[in-house]
Structure formats: structure tokens, C-alpha cells
């Protein structure tokens, strides 16, 4: 039996965005790559469900959820210039959030230790009141709230997308039971993620932004892991680690400006898996966020998943 579960539903392809960089080909390219690997058919594939309105409302307002539902009934449109939606977008977004919840249950049951949510739309820019930056519901934040409801007292979220995870940061900025860490190109979209932003109230000291200059290399990231990320994990001692796994810091990505190789994502995953095994029984859920050069994305996801399942 595999140590890893993967969450995927064909309805993710029904979130139609046209010629937008965040389009269905991102998932089909990943799946094409994974189907060439012998281990893929061995992964646990639990039945994915939509997150309920109540579960989504642990992060987002009811008014936003209802507005989203009304919009898709009227057809296609845009939440903002970057964030298109179609008639299939609400179901896809609810399934994306539900994927994390189902993976959490699968891990909590003891069936597996790790899970990968192969989902779209992505989530880490989505704010309490609105969609933003290709993202509609904040998948990693909703899963965090679900884990808290199941008695998990300390969750660490690591976001290595090229863009700062503003929505996730804001969801837990005053929460000392969630440690949010973000490596990101800076200054860059969405303009947040300064090093000085470290949380507020009880959450002060539980928000670690690691802004990196444009063109940062594998070694720059490895230094961040060694000097900042691993010490933070050791100090916090989480019961669960969630990863916002964006692959748009890859040197081939058209939307980013970093210089990471595919191998870097393999090594990031090895570092985190080793630490998770020491601290939290290896419990990790990883969520697909960005990554827009199809070949680089597929290869990077496969490298990440190959380590997660080992």
C-alpha cells in the first residue's frame, strides 16, 4: 500500500479560463507526466467531495460565498482582471477545498502519512472577502481550520510559491497555533510579504516572511531552509505540515523571475519530509498553487510527489 494519497477530480478541468496562464492544461500536463511513472497507480485516491459552505465559511464570508454562487449561475466573468471564472468554477473551487479536507481525514485515519492535492483553482491569494490572483477559495487555510476542528493544535504552513501567500497570511496573522512561512520573490505581486510582517497579538512571531530578490538561485533557497525555515519548524514543533506548493519560482516559468531548477523542488521536499518524520509522524499535505510553464511544472510536481510518496 502506498504511503501517499492524491486528490484529483475531472471537474477541476471545468474551471474554464480560456487563454489565461492558469488553465486546464496545467493539470493535464501533470497527469500525462505522472501516468508515465509506475508508482502513480499505487497511490491512494480517496473519493473527493466538495467542501461545504460551513467549511468554506471558516475562512471566507458567507456573502462572498453566495456572491460566487450567483455569479457562476449567470455564466462566465471576472472577479478582477487576473481572476476569471466560468459556470464550472464554483464546483471546482469547492472540490479543491474539499480535497484538502479529505486528505486530512485520510491521514488522520492512519491510512497514509502524506497527501498531494492536484487541484485548481489555486488558493493562497484568496482573501476572506474576495477572490484574487487566480485564486477563489483558500484551500490550505480551509484545511488548516478543518484540522483545528479535529483537535490538531499546531499547524505549520510552508508556502514556496514565487508569490507571497497574502490570503493565507491574513487568515492566521493573529493565531499562535498556526505558523505561516513564505519564501517569495520581493518586491513582486501582490506587494505583500515584507520581512517586518511577523504577526500581531497572540500571533506575533508566528508569521515568517522570507523575501528573496529576483533571480535567486537554488543555493539562496537552501540557505533560507537551513538558516530560517528548519529552525522555525524545530522551535514550533507542529503536529501537521501543510505546503502551498507553487512551482513558479522555476527558472523556466513565464510569470516568475527566479532561477530554481526542477531538482530544487525535489530537495525542498526531502528536507521537509525528513523534518516531518522527526516531529509530526511524517504528516504532510501539499497543495498545488502556481506554475505556468507546462513542462517545467509537470517535471517539478513529479519530482515533488516522488519524494512525498517515498
N, C-alpha and C positions, 0 to 999 in steps of 0.2 A: 504494500500500500504506500502511496506517495505521502510525503511529509507536507505537501503543499496543496492548497485549493486555489482554483482560478475561477473568477466570476466573469461571465460574459453572457450577453443576450443579443440576439439579432436586432432587436428593437433599437439598439444603440445606433444602428445604421440609418434609422428613420428620422433621426435628428438631422434634417436636411439644411445645409448651409451654402449650397452652390459652390462657387469658386473660392470661397473663404479658405484660409490656411487650415482652419480646424474643420476638416471634413471627413466623411466616412472612410476615405482611402487610408487614413491613419490606422484604423483598426484592421482593415482587410490586409494591409501590407504586413502588419504584425502577425496576424493569423497565418498568412502564407508562409512566413518565416518559421513560426512555431510548428506548423504541420510538417516541416522537414526534419524535426527533431524527434527521436524515438521516445523521449521521456514525456512528450506532450500528452499522449493518450493515457498515460499513467496518472496524470494529475486528477485530483478530486474535483468534480464540477458540481457543486451544490445547486439546487433549484433556487434561482434568484427571484425575489419579489420586489415590488415597488415599496419604497418607504412610505409609511402612512403620513397623512397630513400632520398628525400629532408628532411623529418622529421628526419630520422636516421642521416643524414649528419649535423644536428645541433650539434651533439656530435662527430660523427666518420668521418674519412676522406673518400672521395669518393673512393680512391684507396683501402682502406680496405674493403669497402662495395662490390666493384667489385671483389676483390680477393676472398671474401667469396662466392659470386655468382658462380664464376668459379670453385672453389673447390668442391661445392656440386654437380655440373654437372658431375664431374669426379668420384663421389662416396664417400665412407667414408674415413676418415683420422683423423689427429690430428693437431690442431693449436699449441699446446705444449703438453708435456707429460700428463698434467692434463685435457686437454680440447679436447675431441673427437667430431667429427661431422659426420653426415650422409647425405644422399640425402634429407632428410626432415628437416634438421636443419635450413636452411636459412628461410624457410617459418615459422617455429616455432618461431624463434628469432624475425622476423618481426611482427608476431602476438603478441608476448609477449610485444614488444614495443608499438604496436598499442592498446593493451589492456589498458595501462595507458592513452593513448590519448582519447580513447572512454569513459573511466571512468571520465576523466577530463571534457569532454563535457557533460556527463550525470549529473555531479554535478553542473557545471556552468549553466545548463538549469534550475536548481532548482528541478529536479525530485527526487533527493536523496541528502543526505549530505555526505555519506561515500561510499567508494568502496574498494573492495578487488580483486587484480589481482592474480588469481590462475594460475600461468604461469611457464613455463620452456622453454628454459634455463633461469637461473637466470642472474642478470646483473651487480651487483655492483663492480666487479673486472674488467669489460671490459674497456679498455683504448681507447683513441682517435684513435690510430693506429692499435690496435690488440685485439684479444680475449685473455682471461686469466682466470685461476682459475674456470673452468666450465662455465664461462660467455662469451657471444658473443656480444650482444648489451646492453648498459647500460640503462635499462628500466626506472629507476627512473630519471636519468639525462635527457633522451629524453622527458619524460613527463614534467619535470621542464621547459625545453626550450619551450615546447608547451604552457604551462600555461603563460610563459612570453610573448609569441606571442599573447596571448589572453588578454593581459593587466593586468595580475596579477603581481604586483610589488615586492612582498616579499614572498618567498617560504622558508619554513624550512624543511630540510630533516633530519630525525632521523633514524640512522642505528644501530639496535641492534643485527645484526648477530655476531657470535662469531669471525669472521674475519673482519679486517678493510676494509672499502669500499674505497680502493685506487682509483679506477676509478672515483667514484663519487666525491671524494675529489679533484682530479686533474681537473675535469670538471669545478669546480666553485671556485678554490683556490684564484682567484683574483676578485671575484664577490661579491660585498657587498649587492646584492639583494637576495642572496641565503645563508642561514645559514646552514652549514653542521655539524651535531653532530654524533659522532660514539662512542659507547661503544664496546669494543673488548678485547679479550684475548691478552696479550702482555708480552713478545715478542712471536710472532706467525706468521704464514703465513698471509699476504705476506711480512712481515717485515716492513711495514709502520705503521703509526698511533701514532707516538710519541706525547706526550703532548705538546712539544715545537712547533709543526707544527700548526700554528694558522692562516694561510693565508698569502697573500702577496699583496702589493699595496693597492688598494681600498678594497680588501678582507681581509686585516689584521684584526683579531678579529672576523671574521665570520666563523671560522673553529675550532670546539671544539672537540678535541680528548680526550677520557676518557679511557686510557689504564688500564686494570684490570688484576690482577695476576691470574695465573692458579688456578682453584679451587674456584673462587669467588662464593659467595652464593647469595641467594635472597636478603638478607639484604645489601650486598655490592652494588648491583644494585639499590635497593631502596634508599640508601644513595646518589648514583650518580644522581638519578632523583631529589631528594629533594635539594641537595646542588649545582648542576650544570645545569641539563637539564631544570628544570622548571624555574629557574631564567633566563636562556638564552632565553627561549620562551617568558617569560614576557617582557624582555627587547626588543626583536626583533619585537614582535607583527606581526607575519606572517599573510598573507591572506589565506594561504593554508599550510597544513602539509602533507608531504609525509613520509611514513615509509618503509625503507628497512627491511622487517620483516623476518629475518633469525631465525630459531628455533634450531640452532646447538649449542647454549650455554646450552641446556638441559642436565641434568646430565646423561642421557642415550645415548647421541649422541656419535657415534664412532670416529668422526673426531675432536670433540672439547675437552676441558678439564675443562669445567666449571661445576657448581653444581646447576643450576637452576631447579626448579620444573615446572610442567605444570601450576600450579596456578600463577607462577610469570608472565607468559605472559598475563594471564587474568588481573592481577593487573597493569602491564605496560599499557595495552590498556585502562583500566579505567582511569588511570592518564592522559593519552594523550587525550582521548575523553572529559574528563571534561575540560581540558585546552582549547581544540579546540572550545568547545561550548562557552567558555568565550570570546575568542579572534577572531576566524575566522568562525563564523557561523557553527561550527562543521565540517568543510570541511577537510576530510582526505582521502587520497588514500594510501592503503597498498599494497606492492608488495612482493610476496613470493620470498625469497632468499634461504638460506641454511636450513638444517635439514635433517638428513640422517638415523635416527632410525625410522622406518616406523610408529610404534605405537605411539611413543612419538611425532613425527611430526604431525600425524593426530589429536591427542588429543590437542596439543598445538595450531594448526591452528583453530580447532573448538572453543577452549576457547577464542581465539583472535576474531574470527568472531562473536561469540555470543555477545560479548561486542560491537563491531563495529555496529551491527545492532540494538542495543537497544536504 
